[in-house]
């Protein structure tokens, strides 16, 4: 299994979110995976199912670039629900 946090596989879009007053661009599977796993589970508790789905989709896309569309959709659903987009 490829390490998802180091994956260069591009997502189908670049997510630009504001965090602590700064804009953060997330364009690859690795960047999204790092963002979603660097925060504690308490911060994602409200969106637990969407978070788990997004992380699993990113792990799949790290191994198979053809799954980047599904990973992008899962990350988008999580970000929209969390009002980050």
N, C-alpha and C positions, 0 to 999 in steps of 0.2 A: 504494500500500500504506500502510495506517495504521501509525503508529509503535506497535509492541506495548507498549513500556514506558509509554506514556501512556494506554493503553486503560482505560476505566471499565467495560468489559463484566464483569458479575459472573460468578464461577464458580458452580457449582451448590452449593457448600458453602464454608464458611470453614475453612481449615486453620489450626490453632493449633499451632505448633511451638516447642520450647524451643531457644534458641540462645544460648550463652554465659551461661546463667542467666536469660535474659529470655524471655518469651513473645512470639512474633511472630505476628500474625494476617494471613493472606493470603486476601483475599476477591475480588480482581479479577484479570483477565488481566494487567493492567499490573504489579500487585504481584508476581504469580507470575513473570512474565517478568524483572522486575528482580532478584528473588531468585535465579533460576536463571542469569542471565547476569553477575551481579556477582562471582561467585566464579570463580576460575581453573579452567581445564579440568582441571588436575591433581586438584583436589578432587572432581570428578565422574567421573574416569577409570574407576573401578570400575563405574560405572553409565552408561557412555558411551552405549549404545544407548537406554536409557530416557531419559536426559537429552536426547539429540537428538530423540527422539519428542515429549517434553514441550514443548521449545522450538518445534518445528515446529507442534504442535497449538495452542500459544498464539499463534503468529504468524497461523495461520488464523483463530482465534477473534477476533483483533483486527480482522480485516476482515469476518468474518461471525459475528455473535453466535449464530447457530444452532449453531455448532461448539463452544460453551462446554461442552457435556456431554462431548464427546470430549477437550477440553483438561483438564477437571476429572479425568477418568479417567486421563489420561496423567500428570498431576501427582501424583495419588494413588498410582499404581503406582511412580513414582520415589521419593516420600517413604516409602512402605512399605518398599521395597527398601533404602533408605538408613537405615532405622530412625529416621526423623524423626517419625513418627506413632506 
